[in-house]
Amino acid sequence: MKMRSRSRFSSSNSVISNETLVVGTICRTCCEFNVKARGDLRAGLRSVLPRGSVRGCGSRSRVSSRQVPLGVFWSAFLGFVWLHLLEVPDPSVVPHYRAGVVAFGLSAVVELLGEPCWVLAQAHLFVRLKVIAESLSIVSKCILTVVLVVLYPQWGLYIFSLAQLFYTSVLVTCYVVYFAKFLGSPEATKKSFPITRMKALLPNLMADKTFLNWKEARLTWSFFKQSFLKQILTEGERYVMTFLNVINFGDQGVYDAVNNLGSLVARFIFLPIEESFYVFFAQVLERGKNVKDQKQDDVAMAANVLELLLKLVLLIGLTIAVFGYAFSQLALDIYGGSMLSSGTGPDLLRCYSLYVLFLAVNGVTECFTFASMCKEEVDRYNFVMLALSFTFLCISYFLTRWHGSVGFILANCFNMGIRIAHSIHYIYGYFKESSYRPLTGLLPSPFLVLAYIISGGITVYSEAFFCCDKGWTARLIHISIGALCFAATTVTMLCTETKLVRFVRSQFLSQYMKKGT
C-alpha cells in the first residue's frame, strides 16, 4: 500500500520556495535510490582491493566487472520499491518522477561499468586521473544542470535525471579512454604494468579454471555486510525520512539544503584523505597480524602517520565547529536568503558544524581500523554495527519527533560518537604491545584549546550584536572580527603544533609544489 501523499506545507514559505524545496527533496530521494543501487555492491569489493600485491589487481579488476549483473538486478528491485511501495509525489507538483527513478537506476548501472578501471587507478595510485575524471564529470554535470534549468525550467526532474546520467557517462568515459590509450603503450611497458589489453578487464576463468577466488569472495561478503550497515549508519536519517514520513517535504528541503552546505568539507577534504590513507595503511600493514609480527619500520611509519592524521582532522573539525557556530546564520542568509536563515536552518547548521568534528575523527579512525582488521574481526564488527544500526534508527525516529529535523543531526552525532569509541578501543588494543601511542593525536595543545575557547566566545558575542538583520556594515564588522579570531587561532596552531606543520608540508604542500613545477 502506498503511503499517504502529502502536498501541504508550512504557510511561512512561498509557493515557489516550497516547490523548489520539494523538487530538491525528490532529487535527494532519487539519489538515495542511486546510492543503494550501486553503493553497497561495490563498497565491499573496494575495501578488499587495496589488499595484496599490486600485480594481482588484474584479477580483482575482472572480479569487479561481475558486479554489473548484480547492479542491474538491484536497480530493478529498488526501482520497484521506490515506484510502488513508497510515497509517489503529486505529478502536478513534481512531474516525471517515474522517469527520474529509472534514470537514476540506469546511471547506477553505468557507473558500475567503469568499476574495473577505477580498481586499476586505485591500486596503482593514479591520483591525478581520479581527480581529473571526477572534477570533469562534476563540472559537466553542474554546467548541464544550470543550462537546462535556465532554458527549460518546465522539464523539472528530467533536468536532474539527465544531469546524473551525463555525470556517470563522463566519469566512466574518462577512465575508459585513459586506460584504452595507456594499456599497451611504451609508458605502461616501462612500468611493467600487469595488464596490456582492455579485454583483460572482462570476466574470465582464473589460472586454476575457477570463476572466483573464494578466499577474496568471502572477505568481500564480509565487507559487503559491513558496507550495508555502514550505509544505514551514515545515511540512516534519509531512509527514516523516506520510509516513515516523520517530517514534511518542506522541512526535508530545508534539511537537505543545510546538509548539502554543511557536508562540503566532508566531501572535498575528509573523504579524499580517508580514501588515500586507507590505501596507505592497507599496503603498509598486514591484515590479521599483530604489531610484534610485522615489520617494525612499517609499524612505526603507520603509527606516526595515524597520529598526525588524527591531529590534522581534529583541528580542521574544531575550527569548523567553533567558527561555524557563530557564522551559520550569516552563511545561510547569503546562501539561500531569509527562507533558510529565519527558521530552523541556523540551528541545523550549528549542529552540523559539531557533527563535522565527529565526521572528521571517525573517518580517520575507521580508515585505519578497516585497513588492519582481519576477516574474523570484520565479521564481529558487523554484529556491532547491526545493533548500532537498529539503535540509530530508533534514536533518529524519536529525536525527530521530539526536536524536529535537528534530531537527525543529534542522532548522527550519537552514532559517530559510538563508532569513534569502538575504533579508538581497537586502535588502543592494536598498539598496546608496542611503544607507539598514535591516539595522542586526539590531544591538541592546551594553548590551542584556549585560543579556540576565546575565539568561540568572541564570535558568538559578535554575532549577537552585528548579525544578521542590521545591514551589510554590521555583517562586515562581524566577518572582520571572525577573520581576526581565525588568524589568531591559526598563528597559535602554527606555533604549538610544529610537528603537524612539518607533516602537512611534506605530505600535501610538497605534492602541489611538484605539480606546479
Salt bridges, closest charged atoms under 4 A:
GLU32 OE2 - ARG28 NH1 2.39
ASP40 OD2 - LYS36 NZ 2.63
GLU87 OE1 - ARG6 NH2 3.20
GLU111 OE1 - ARG38 NE 3.12
GLU111 OE2 - ARG42 NH1 3.08
GLU115 OE1 - ARG42 NH1 3.92
GLU115 OE2 - ARG46 NE 2.62
GLU187 OE2 - LYS191 NZ 3.32
GLU216 OE2 - ARG60 NH2 2.84
GLU235 OE1 - ARG238 NE 2.79
ASP256 OD2 - ARG28 NE 3.07
ASP256 OD1 - ARG238 NH1 3.21
GLU274 OE2 - LYS230 NZ 3.90
GLU275 OE1 - LYS130 NZ 2.55
GLU286 OE1 - LYS289 NZ 3.09
GLU307 OE1 - LYS499 NZ 3.95
ASP333 OD2 - ARG475 NH2 2.50
ASP347 OD1 - ARG350 NH1 3.16
GLU366 OE1 - LYS230 NZ 3.58
GLU366 OE2 - ARG419 NE 2.83
ASP379 OD2 - LYS375 NZ 2.87
GLU463 OE2 - ARG350 NH2 3.12
GLU497 OE1 - LYS311 NZ 3.09
